[in-house]
């Protein structure tokens, strides 16, 4: 049986939930409790856009254990369409597509698992848009 809290919170499981300052409009991901620009505590939850552009990336050939068996791991610095920047694992990577300014979109993918029969964790990753890949 799936607990009620799952259904109540399900949007936050598949969305990038950040925050927005009601006083000055600044947006943050991950969410903050105090606005870094104006120090206001009047903060609301705000879903971040799922689209952005790749600024740069790094390739981890010996990633930390929590990345599981995935090797190599690509980490991208991404600027979302609202200007918020974040670091995310990149999915379905073809290195020739990893150019500065490549359009990317958020996808939900397997992050890791606990042991051979353990819990599988899913989370967000970003992937270069198909239209860009074909050009
Ligand atoms: Zn503010």
Boltz pocket constraint, residues with backbone or C-beta under 6 A from the ligand:
constraints:
  - pocket:
      binder: B
      contacts: [[A, 21], [A, 22], [A, 23], [A, 24], [A, 25], [A, 26], [A, 35], [A, 36], [A, 37], [A, 38], [A, 39], [A, 40]]
      max_distance: 6.0
